[in-house]
Amino acid sequence: MPEIITPLVMNIINPFGLLFLAFIPLIILLYLLKLRRKPVVVPSIMLWQRTLRELEANTPFQRLRKNMLLWLQILIVLLLALTLARPFFKSEALNLQTAVLVIDASASMQATDVPPSRFEAAKTKAEAVISGLGDAGQGLIIIAGRTPQVVLNFTQDKQRLRTAIQELQPTDTRADLRAAMILASSLLTARQGKIYMISDGAQVDLSDLQLDAVDVEFVAVGKSPDNLAITALDVRKNPLNPLEVQAFVSIRNYGAETVEGNLEFYLEQQLVDVRPVQLRGRSATAHLFENFGLPAGLVTVKLDVADPLPVDNVAYTVLTAPRPIQILLVSADDYFLERALNLNPQVKLFRTSPADYPPHGDYDLTVFDGYRPEPLPAGNLLLINTPVPPELGTETGQVKNPPILDWQRSHPVMRFVDLEDVQWAHARHLHPKPGVRILAESTTTPLILAHENMEHRLIYLGFDLLDSNLPLRASFPIFVTNAVQWLTYADEAESAFHIRTGEPYIWRTTSQTIPLSITTPTGEHIKVSSAFQPVRFTQTSRVGAYQVQMGDSTFQFVANLLDEQESNLQPQTELLLSNQHSLKGGSQVNVNREVWRLLALLVVALMLVEWWVYHRRIYV
């Protein structure tokens, strides 16, 4: 479909200036009037032929002869009238006294569907607004990243404003445009001006924002929603084989056309596996990478495909070397439980009977099966068929054959666990306290509880394992492995090196005087103080691996986009505000461009020409 070009239409600000056109008939009348001349006697009229021709022109109502001075003077009057009327055209400039620019710097603004990118197009439109400010006009620039920032406060210096715009860079995060608009509105409250929000509007929610007191214009950028993105990356140990690691990768195609490419899996920059990808329009798929052992190092997943947004075609994670987990099992005899605990190669299991408890030594986890000492020891605990601890709640007798009702599949302990066919002969009738998490429950009583506080984590099973068929199900070793991971904080240790772009990375150091420096994915070296604990590093706006030098030791963490909303590049042409008020987007800033200065220069030039013609006529 051909592009529709809106024609330029001239309007005027001061219609009364056109009254100056009334001087045109007066000029013509002056050329028609017969001049009253004084009679003079001369010996010959041969030298006065030109004067005689002028006398003929001065005869009233006689047809005017061609006269350049007359046309020049009419043109001068016409241009003077237009100058006084102040004509203007609609263009990408303005004549405001105050303009607040809110420029979207989110990851989606890096899309290249608008060459060279949406962000560069936004900067061009911002410069057009600055160019049109009045002589005493002021501008302010706000960059809308994960946290909005005022880049340059109100100033009349247009060159400083242009320079600040040219130096802006997009981020690999989502943008908080709502907070940016609130900031812009608060700064403009005491001034007469306008807010220009320059954005692609992708996934922007301003539905609860009221902006009735200020003038706002939404300037839209972006054309196409086409994009293929990695939207999730989850690397974890295989629950059936803890010596193996599995990587789950989710991909989504936001465009309408089928896209083909390759999904590449790297370990420490060494290519491990490649999968062909063919994804239909507006669909998603998942890939599982496995059988590559239990390595430690940086994992990189890349989409080898040409699309407008490369930043969401890569994701990273960090695999750490497994550490030994020391577990004490206090039980009379439970073959199934002991075997399930020993399936994890990280576990170093120590076993004792209730009669010999407590033994000497420190343990990461203590498991009590059918026995609960008084008081309970400090540390993380797994309690199986013991009297319920007071911190969890109370119990009243037994329940026979409790049928399973539901379990919390989203909790780390219950991930990949299926209790649908599990049966119980007896279970304790539990009454948990508020705040205690119920991981599994029957129609009559909770079956599995979880609780954590500042001191420890605790899981409680209100039934004897031998009174159920749970140990015979494939879900039992998965449940035990998950429970050990959660109770020993191993799940958090694996995720301690992953953040979303824009989030602060927080950790503790062994000393408040240890020197710290961080190398970002762009190669920038940043020194960080360890005087205040925990250490917070906030300059994480880029996707990639961050290298931390902490004294003589080093480690790395990664920041990923992995944001389905940010990868959805569908540009918006209208944003809905509160009270159903909407901001309609335009591809350009429609404002007024006056041309009276140019007309005034033409008037001066024509007056000089008229003066030159007049004198040439007299003296030549």
C-alpha positions as CSV (number, residue, x, y, z in Angstrom):
1,M,0.0,0.0,0.0
2,P,1.5,3.4,-1.0
3,E,2.4,5.8,1.7
4,I,-0.1,8.7,2.1
5,I,1.6,12.0,2.2
6,T,-0.2,14.8,3.9
7,P,0.1,18.1,1.9
8,L,1.5,21.2,3.5
9,V,-1.3,23.7,4.3
10,M,-0.4,27.3,5.2
11,N,-2.4,29.1,8.0
12,I,-2.0,32.5,9.5
13,I,-1.8,33.7,13.1
14,N,-2.8,37.4,12.6
15,P,-5.5,37.8,9.9
16,F,-5.6,41.6,10.4
17,G,-2.1,41.8,8.8
18,L,-3.8,41.2,5.5
19,L,-5.4,44.6,5.7
20,F,-2.1,46.0,4.6
21,L,-3.1,44.7,1.1
22,A,-5.3,47.8,0.8
23,F,-2.2,49.8,-0.1
24,I,-2.0,48.0,-3.5
25,P,-4.9,49.9,-5.0
26,L,-3.4,53.2,-3.7
27,I,-0.1,52.5,-5.4
28,I,-2.0,51.8,-8.7
29,L,-4.0,55.0,-8.2
30,L,-0.8,57.0,-7.9
31,Y,0.4,55.7,-11.2
32,L,-3.0,56.7,-12.8
33,L,-3.2,60.2,-11.5
34,K,-2.4,63.1,-13.9
35,L,0.5,65.2,-12.4
36,R,0.1,69.0,-12.2
37,R,3.2,70.4,-13.9
38,K,4.6,74.0,-14.2
39,P,4.8,75.3,-17.8
40,V,8.4,75.9,-19.0
41,V,9.4,77.3,-22.4
42,V,12.2,75.3,-24.2
43,P,13.8,75.7,-27.6
44,S,13.3,72.0,-28.6
45,I,11.4,68.9,-27.4
46,M,13.8,66.4,-29.0
47,L,15.5,65.7,-25.6
48,W,12.1,65.4,-23.8
49,Q,10.6,62.4,-25.6
50,R,10.8,60.2,-22.5
51,T,9.1,62.9,-20.4
52,L,6.3,63.2,-23.0
53,R,5.7,59.4,-22.7
54,E,5.3,59.8,-19.0
55,L,2.8,62.5,-19.5
56,E,0.7,60.1,-21.6
57,A,0.8,57.5,-18.8
58,N,-0.4,60.2,-16.3
59,T,-3.5,60.7,-18.2
60,P,-6.4,59.4,-16.0
61,F,-8.1,56.2,-17.0
62,Q,-5.6,55.5,-19.7
63,R,-4.3,51.9,-20.0
64,L,-1.2,51.4,-17.9
65,R,2.0,50.7,-19.7
66,K,4.5,48.1,-18.5
67,N,6.4,49.5,-15.5
68,M,8.8,47.4,-13.4
69,L,8.6,49.8,-10.4
70,L,4.9,49.3,-10.2
71,W,5.2,45.5,-10.0
72,L,8.0,45.7,-7.6
73,Q,6.1,48.0,-5.2
74,I,3.0,45.8,-5.4
75,L,5.1,42.7,-4.6
76,I,6.7,44.5,-1.6
77,V,3.2,45.4,-0.2
78,L,2.0,41.9,-0.7
79,L,5.0,40.4,1.2
80,L,4.6,43.0,3.9
81,A,1.0,42.0,4.4
82,L,2.0,38.3,4.6
83,T,4.7,39.2,7.1
84,L,2.3,41.0,9.3
85,A,-0.2,38.1,9.1
86,R,2.5,35.6,10.4
87,P,1.8,32.6,8.2
88,F,2.9,29.1,9.4
89,F,3.1,25.5,8.2
90,K,2.6,22.3,10.2
91,S,6.0,20.6,10.7
92,E,8.2,18.7,13.1
93,A,9.1,21.8,15.2
94,L,7.3,23.8,17.7
95,N,7.0,27.2,19.2
96,L,6.6,26.3,22.9
97,Q,8.2,27.9,25.9
98,T,8.7,24.6,27.8
99,A,9.0,21.0,26.7
100,V,9.6,17.9,28.8
101,L,11.0,15.0,26.8
102,V,10.4,11.5,28.1
103,I,12.4,9.1,25.9
104,D,11.9,5.3,26.2
105,A,15.2,3.5,26.7
106,S,13.9,0.0,27.1
107,A,15.3,-3.0,25.3
108,S,12.6,-3.1,22.7
109,M,13.7,0.4,21.5
110,Q,16.9,-1.3,20.1
111,A,14.7,-3.0,17.4
112,T,15.9,-2.2,13.9
113,D,12.5,-2.3,12.1
114,V,12.9,1.5,11.9
115,P,16.4,2.1,10.6
116,P,18.9,2.4,12.2
117,S,16.8,1.6,15.3
118,R,13.7,2.7,17.2
119,F,15.9,4.5,19.7
120,E,17.8,6.5,17.1
121,A,14.4,7.5,15.5
122,A,13.2,8.6,19.0
123,K,16.3,10.8,19.4
124,T,15.7,12.4,16.0
125,K,12.2,13.3,17.0
126,A,13.4,14.6,20.3
127,E,15.9,16.9,18.5
128,A,13.1,18.2,16.3
129,V,11.2,19.3,19.4
130,I,14.2,21.0,20.8
131,S,14.8,22.8,17.4
132,G,11.4,24.3,17.6
133,L,11.6,25.8,21.1
134,G,11.1,29.5,21.2
135,D,14.0,31.9,21.8
136,A,13.3,31.8,25.6
137,G,12.0,28.2,25.6
138,Q,13.3,25.7,28.0
139,G,13.7,21.9,27.7
140,L,14.1,19.0,30.1
141,I,15.1,15.4,29.2
142,I,14.1,12.3,31.1
143,I,15.4,8.9,30.1
144,A,13.0,6.1,31.0
145,G,14.9,3.0,31.9
146,R,14.1,0.5,34.7
147,T,14.4,3.6,36.9
148,P,13.6,7.0,35.3
149,Q,16.4,9.6,35.5
150,V,16.6,13.3,34.7
151,V,19.4,13.6,32.2
152,L,19.4,17.4,31.9
153,N,17.3,19.8,33.9
154,F,15.4,22.8,32.5
155,T,17.7,24.9,30.3
156,Q,17.5,27.4,27.4
157,D,20.7,26.1,25.9
158,K,19.6,24.2,22.8
159,Q,23.1,23.0,22.1
160,R,23.3,21.4,25.5
161,L,19.9,19.7,25.0
162,R,20.9,18.4,21.6
163,T,24.2,17.1,23.0
164,A,22.5,15.4,25.8
165,I,20.1,13.7,23.4
166,Q,22.9,12.5,21.1
167,E,24.7,10.9,24.1
168,L,21.7,8.9,25.2
169,Q,21.9,5.1,24.9
170,P,19.2,2.4,25.2
171,T,19.4,-0.3,27.9
172,D,18.8,-4.0,28.0
173,T,16.0,-3.6,30.6
174,R,12.3,-2.9,30.6
175,A,11.3,0.8,31.1
176,D,9.1,2.1,33.9
177,L,7.2,4.7,31.7
178,R,4.6,5.2,34.4
179,A,7.1,6.4,36.9
180,A,8.8,8.5,34.2
181,M,5.5,10.2,33.3
182,I,4.7,10.9,37.0
183,L,8.2,12.5,37.3
184,A,7.7,14.6,34.2
185,S,4.2,15.7,35.4
186,S,5.6,16.8,38.8
187,L,8.4,18.8,37.2
188,L,6.0,20.6,34.8
189,T,3.3,21.4,37.4
190,A,4.4,25.0,38.0
191,R,5.1,25.7,34.3
192,Q,3.2,26.1,31.1
193,G,4.4,23.5,28.6
194,K,4.0,20.1,27.2
195,I,5.2,16.6,27.8
196,Y,6.4,14.6,24.8
197,M,6.5,10.8,25.5
198,I,8.6,9.2,22.7
199,S,8.2,5.5,22.8
200,D,7.1,2.4,20.9
201,G,4.4,1.9,23.6
202,A,5.2,-1.8,23.7
203,Q,3.4,-3.3,26.7
204,V,3.1,0.0,28.4
205,D,0.3,0.1,31.1
206,L,-0.8,3.7,32.0
207,S,-4.4,2.7,32.8
208,D,-4.2,4.0,36.4
209,L,-2.4,7.2,35.5
210,Q,-4.2,10.6,35.6
211,L,-2.6,13.4,33.5
212,D,-5.6,15.8,33.1
213,A,-3.6,18.8,34.5
214,V,-0.8,18.6,31.9
215,D,-0.6,18.6,28.1
216,V,0.8,15.3,26.8
217,E,1.6,14.1,23.3
218,F,2.5,10.5,22.6
219,V,5.1,10.3,19.7
220,A,5.1,6.7,18.5
221,V,8.0,4.9,16.9
222,G,8.2,1.3,15.5
223,K,6.5,-0.6,12.7
224,S,6.7,-4.3,13.0
225,P,6.2,-6.9,15.8
226,D,8.4,-9.5,14.1
227,N,10.8,-11.0,16.6
228,L,12.2,-14.4,17.8
229,A,13.3,-14.4,21.4
230,I,14.6,-16.7,24.2
231,T,12.1,-16.1,26.9
232,A,13.3,-18.6,29.6
233,L,16.5,-20.5,30.6
234,D,16.5,-22.8,33.5
235,V,19.5,-25.1,34.3
236,R,19.2,-27.6,37.1
237,K,20.3,-31.0,38.1
238,N,18.4,-34.0,36.7
239,P,16.1,-35.2,39.5
240,L,16.5,-38.8,38.4
241,N,20.3,-38.5,37.9
242,P,22.0,-35.8,40.1
243,L,25.2,-36.3,38.2
244,E,23.6,-34.8,35.1
245,V,22.5,-31.2,34.4
246,Q,19.5,-30.3,32.3
247,A,18.9,-27.0,30.5
248,F,15.4,-25.9,29.6
249,V,15.2,-23.2,26.9
250,S,11.9,-21.5,25.9
251,I,11.6,-19.7,22.5
252,R,8.7,-17.6,21.2
253,N,8.0,-16.2,17.7
254,Y,6.1,-12.9,18.0
255,G,5.8,-12.4,14.3
256,A,3.2,-13.8,11.8
257,E,5.7,-15.6,9.6
258,T,7.5,-18.9,10.1
259,V,11.1,-18.4,11.2
260,E,14.0,-20.8,10.8
261,G,17.4,-20.8,12.5
262,N,19.7,-22.6,15.0
263,L,19.7,-22.8,18.8
264,E,23.3,-23.1,20.0
265,F,24.4,-24.3,23.5
266,Y,27.9,-23.3,24.7
267,L,29.8,-24.2,27.8
268,E,32.7,-21.8,28.6
269,Q,32.5,-20.6,24.9
270,Q,32.8,-24.2,23.6
271,L,30.0,-25.3,21.4
272,V,28.3,-28.3,23.0
273,D,25.1,-28.8,21.0
274,V,23.1,-27.2,18.1
275,R,19.4,-27.6,17.5
276,P,17.6,-26.5,14.3
277,V,14.6,-24.2,15.0
278,Q,11.5,-23.8,12.8
279,L,8.8,-21.9,14.6
280,R,5.4,-20.9,13.1
281,G,4.2,-17.4,13.6
282,R,2.9,-16.4,17.0
283,S,3.8,-19.7,18.7
284,A,6.3,-21.0,21.3
285,T,8.4,-24.0,21.8
286,A,10.9,-25.5,24.4
287,H,14.1,-27.4,24.0
288,L,15.9,-29.7,26.6
289,F,19.7,-30.0,26.6
290,E,21.1,-32.8,28.7
291,N,23.8,-35.5,28.9
292,F,26.7,-33.0,29.3
293,G,27.7,-34.0,32.8
294,L,27.9,-31.8,35.9
295,P,30.3,-29.0,34.8
296,A,31.1,-25.7,36.4
297,G,31.3,-22.5,34.4
298,L,29.4,-20.2,32.1
299,V,26.6,-21.5,30.0
300,T,25.5,-19.5,27.0
301,V,22.5,-20.2,24.8
302,K,22.2,-18.3,21.5
303,L,19.7,-18.0,18.7
304,D,21.4,-17.9,15.4
305,V,18.7,-16.0,13.5
306,A,18.4,-12.6,11.9
307,D,15.7,-10.5,13.6
308,P,15.2,-6.9,14.6
309,L,16.2,-7.4,18.3
310,P,19.5,-9.3,18.9
311,V,19.6,-8.6,22.6
312,D,16.9,-11.3,23.4
313,N,18.6,-13.9,21.2
314,V,21.1,-14.8,23.9
315,A,20.9,-15.9,27.6
316,Y,23.5,-16.9,30.2
317,T,23.7,-18.9,33.4
318,V,26.4,-19.9,35.8
319,L,27.0,-23.5,36.9
320,T,28.8,-23.9,40.2
321,A,30.9,-26.8,41.4
322,P,28.8,-29.0,43.6
323,R,29.7,-28.9,47.3
324,P,29.3,-31.8,49.8
325,I,26.1,-31.9,51.8
326,Q,26.4,-33.5,55.2
327,I,23.2,-35.1,56.4
328,L,22.5,-36.9,59.7
329,L,19.6,-39.4,59.6
330,V,18.1,-40.3,63.0
331,S,15.9,-43.4,62.4
332,A,15.4,-46.9,63.7
333,D,15.3,-48.4,60.2
334,D,14.0,-47.0,57.0
335,Y,15.6,-48.6,53.9
336,F,13.7,-46.5,51.4
337,L,14.5,-43.1,53.0
338,E,18.2,-44.0,53.4
339,R,18.4,-45.1,49.8
340,A,16.7,-42.0,48.5
341,L,19.1,-39.8,50.4
342,N,22.1,-41.6,49.1
343,L,21.0,-41.1,45.4
344,N,22.4,-37.6,45.5
345,P,26.2,-37.8,45.0
346,Q,26.7,-34.6,46.8
347,V,25.2,-36.1,50.0
348,K,27.5,-37.5,52.7
349,L,25.1,-39.4,54.9
350,F,25.6,-40.2,58.6
351,R,23.2,-42.5,60.3
352,T,22.4,-43.0,64.0
353,S,19.6,-44.5,66.1
354,P,17.3,-42.4,68.4
355,A,19.0,-44.1,71.4
356,D,22.5,-42.8,70.3
357,Y,21.3,-39.3,69.5
358,P,23.0,-36.7,69.6
359,P,26.3,-37.6,68.0
360,H,29.2,-35.3,67.6
361,G,29.7,-33.1,64.5
362,D,28.0,-30.4,62.5
363,Y,25.5,-31.2,59.7
364,D,23.8,-29.2,57.0
365,L,20.6,-31.1,57.5
366,T,19.2,-33.4,60.2
367,V,16.4,-35.9,59.4
368,F,14.2,-37.3,62.2
369,D,12.2,-40.3,61.2
370,G,9.6,-41.3,63.9
371,Y,11.6,-39.6,66.6
372,R,11.7,-35.9,67.8
373,P,14.1,-34.8,70.6
374,E,13.3,-32.1,73.0
375,P,14.3,-29.4,72.3
376,L,14.8,-29.6,68.5
377,P,18.4,-28.9,67.5
378,A,19.3,-25.7,65.6
379,G,19.6,-25.9,61.9
380,N,17.6,-27.2,59.0
381,L,15.3,-30.2,59.7
382,L,13.3,-32.8,57.9
383,L,10.7,-34.4,60.3
384,I,8.8,-37.6,59.3
385,N,6.0,-38.9,61.4
386,T,7.0,-37.2,64.6
387,P,4.8,-35.2,67.0
388,V,4.2,-31.9,65.2
389,P,6.6,-29.1,66.5
390,P,4.8,-26.2,68.3
391,E,6.2,-23.7,65.8
392,L,4.2,-25.5,63.0
393,G,0.9,-26.0,64.8
394,T,-1.0,-28.7,66.7
395,E,-2.5,-32.2,66.0
396,T,-5.6,-34.0,67.1
397,G,-5.5,-37.7,66.6
398,Q,-5.3,-39.7,63.4
399,V,-7.1,-39.7,60.0
400,K,-7.7,-43.0,58.2
401,N,-7.1,-43.3,54.4
402,P,-6.9,-39.6,53.7
403,P,-7.4,-39.1,49.9
404,I,-5.1,-36.6,48.2
405,L,-6.7,-33.3,47.3
406,D,-3.9,-31.1,45.9
407,W,-0.2,-30.2,46.2
408,Q,1.8,-27.1,45.5
409,R,3.4,-27.9,42.2
410,S,5.1,-24.4,42.0
411,H,7.0,-24.9,45.3
412,P,10.7,-26.0,44.8
413,V,10.1,-29.1,47.0
414,M,7.2,-30.3,44.9
415,R,8.6,-29.6,41.5
416,F,8.1,-32.7,39.2
417,V,6.4,-34.5,42.0
418,D,3.2,-36.4,41.2
419,L,1.0,-37.5,44.2
420,E,-2.1,-38.5,42.2
421,D,-1.8,-42.2,42.8
422,V,-0.3,-42.1,46.3
423,Q,-2.4,-43.7,49.1
424,W,-2.1,-43.4,52.9
425,A,-3.3,-45.8,55.6
426,H,-3.0,-43.3,58.4
427,A,-2.0,-39.6,58.8
428,R,-1.9,-37.2,61.7
429,H,-4.8,-34.7,61.9
430,L,-2.8,-31.4,61.7
431,H,-3.8,-27.9,62.4
432,P,-1.0,-25.6,61.0
433,K,-0.4,-22.1,62.3
434,P,-0.9,-19.1,60.0
435,G,2.1,-18.6,57.8
436,V,3.0,-22.3,57.6
437,R,3.0,-23.5,54.0
438,I,0.9,-26.5,53.1
439,L,2.7,-28.4,50.3
440,A,0.3,-31.3,50.1
441,E,-3.2,-31.9,51.6
442,S,-6.0,-34.3,51.7
443,T,-9.7,-33.6,52.0
444,T,-9.4,-34.0,55.8
445,T,-5.9,-32.9,56.8
446,P,-2.6,-31.4,55.6
447,L,0.0,-34.0,54.8
448,I,3.2,-32.1,54.1
449,L,4.2,-28.7,55.7
450,A,7.0,-26.3,55.1
451,H,8.2,-23.4,57.2
452,E,11.2,-21.1,57.2
453,N,12.4,-18.2,59.3
454,M,15.7,-16.3,59.8
455,E,17.2,-19.3,61.7
456,H,16.3,-22.4,59.7
457,R,14.1,-24.2,57.2
458,L,11.9,-27.1,58.1
459,I,9.8,-29.7,56.3
460,Y,7.2,-31.9,58.1
461,L,5.6,-35.1,56.9
462,G,2.6,-36.0,59.0
463,F,2.6,-39.7,58.2
464,D,4.8,-42.8,58.3
465,L,6.4,-43.5,55.0
466,L,5.8,-47.3,55.5
467,D,2.0,-46.5,55.9
468,S,1.9,-45.3,52.3
469,N,2.9,-46.4,48.9
470,L,4.9,-43.1,48.3
471,P,8.4,-44.9,48.7
472,L,7.4,-47.1,45.8
473,R,6.6,-44.3,43.5
474,A,9.0,-42.6,41.1
475,S,8.2,-39.3,42.7
476,F,9.7,-40.3,46.0
477,P,13.4,-39.9,45.1
478,I,12.5,-36.6,43.3
479,F,10.7,-35.4,46.4
480,V,13.7,-36.3,48.7
481,T,16.2,-34.7,46.3
482,N,14.1,-31.5,46.1
483,A,13.7,-31.4,49.9
484,V,17.4,-31.7,50.4
485,Q,18.1,-29.0,47.9
486,W,15.6,-26.6,49.5
487,L,16.5,-27.3,53.1
488,T,20.2,-26.8,52.5
489,Y,19.7,-23.7,50.3
490,A,21.3,-25.5,47.4
491,D,18.5,-24.2,45.2
492,E,19.4,-20.6,46.1
493,A,23.1,-21.3,45.7
494,E,22.4,-22.3,42.1
495,S,20.4,-19.2,41.4
496,A,22.6,-16.8,43.4
497,F,24.5,-15.8,40.3
498,H,21.5,-15.0,38.1
499,I,19.6,-11.7,37.9
500,R,17.4,-9.9,35.5
501,T,18.9,-6.9,33.8
502,G,18.4,-3.7,35.8
503,E,18.1,-5.6,39.1
504,P,20.8,-5.0,41.8
505,Y,23.2,-7.8,42.5
506,I,23.6,-8.3,46.2
507,W,26.1,-10.4,48.1
508,R,28.2,-10.3,51.3
509,T,32.0,-10.3,51.6
510,T,34.2,-11.8,54.2
511,S,35.7,-8.4,55.1
512,Q,34.5,-4.8,54.9
513,T,37.9,-3.7,53.6
514,I,38.4,-6.2,50.8
515,P,39.0,-4.4,47.5
516,L,36.2,-5.1,44.9
517,S,36.1,-4.4,41.2
518,I,33.6,-5.5,38.6
519,T,34.1,-5.9,34.8
520,T,30.8,-5.4,32.9
521,P,29.9,-7.2,29.6
522,T,31.0,-4.1,27.7
523,G,34.5,-4.3,29.3
524,E,34.1,-1.4,31.7
525,H,35.9,-1.7,35.0
526,I,34.0,-0.4,38.0
527,K,35.3,-0.2,41.6
528,V,32.9,-1.0,44.4
529,S,33.1,-0.4,48.1
530,S,32.7,-3.3,50.5
531,A,32.4,-1.0,53.6
532,F,28.6,-1.4,53.7
533,Q,27.2,-4.9,53.8
534,P,25.6,-6.4,51.9
535,V,27.3,-5.1,48.8
536,R,24.8,-3.8,46.2
537,F,25.9,-3.4,42.6
538,T,23.2,-1.6,40.5
539,Q,24.9,-1.0,37.1
540,T,23.5,-4.1,35.6
541,S,21.7,-2.7,32.5
542,R,23.5,-4.9,30.0
543,V,22.9,-8.6,29.2
544,G,25.9,-10.8,29.8
545,A,28.4,-12.0,32.3
546,Y,29.9,-9.7,35.0
547,Q,33.3,-10.7,36.4
548,V,33.8,-9.9,40.1
549,Q,37.4,-9.5,41.5
550,M,37.2,-9.8,45.3
551,G,40.7,-9.6,46.7
552,D,42.6,-12.6,45.3
553,S,39.4,-14.5,44.3
554,T,37.1,-14.1,41.4
555,F,33.6,-15.2,40.5
556,Q,31.0,-14.2,38.0
557,F,27.3,-13.5,37.8
558,V,25.0,-13.0,34.8
559,A,22.2,-10.7,33.9
560,N,19.5,-11.7,31.3
561,L,16.6,-10.0,29.7
562,L,14.2,-13.1,29.5
563,D,11.2,-10.8,29.4
564,E,8.2,-11.9,27.2
565,Q,6.6,-8.5,27.4
566,E,9.8,-6.6,26.3
567,S,10.4,-9.1,23.5
568,N,6.9,-8.4,22.1
569,L,7.7,-5.6,19.7
570,Q,4.1,-4.8,18.7
571,P,4.1,-1.0,18.6
572,Q,1.2,0.9,20.0
573,T,-0.6,3.8,18.3
574,E,-2.7,4.7,21.4
575,L,-2.2,4.4,25.1
576,L,-5.1,4.2,27.5
577,L,-5.0,6.4,30.6
578,S,-7.4,6.5,33.6
579,N,-11.0,7.6,33.0
580,Q,-10.8,6.1,29.5
581,H,-8.7,9.0,28.4
582,S,-6.3,8.0,25.7
583,L,-3.1,9.3,24.1
584,K,-3.1,8.8,20.4
585,G,0.4,8.3,19.0
586,G,1.7,10.0,15.9
587,S,4.8,9.3,13.9
588,Q,5.8,12.9,13.9
589,V,5.5,16.0,16.2
590,N,2.9,18.2,14.5
591,V,3.6,21.8,15.5
592,N,3.8,25.2,13.9
593,R,6.7,26.6,11.8
594,E,6.4,30.4,11.2
595,V,7.9,31.9,8.0
596,W,7.6,35.7,8.7
597,R,11.4,36.1,9.2
598,L,12.0,34.8,5.6
599,L,9.3,37.0,4.2
600,A,10.8,40.1,6.0
601,L,14.2,39.3,4.4
602,L,12.5,39.1,1.0
603,V,10.9,42.5,1.5
604,V,14.2,44.1,2.3
605,A,15.8,42.5,-0.7
606,L,13.0,43.7,-3.0
607,M,13.2,47.3,-1.6
608,L,16.9,47.3,-2.5
609,V,16.1,46.1,-6.1
610,E,13.3,48.8,-6.4
611,W,15.8,51.5,-5.3
612,W,18.3,50.3,-7.9
613,V,15.7,50.1,-10.7
614,Y,14.5,53.6,-9.9
615,H,17.9,55.2,-10.0
616,R,18.9,53.4,-13.2
617,R,15.8,54.8,-14.8
618,I,16.6,58.4,-13.8
619,Y,20.3,58.6,-14.6
620,V,20.8,56.3,-17.5
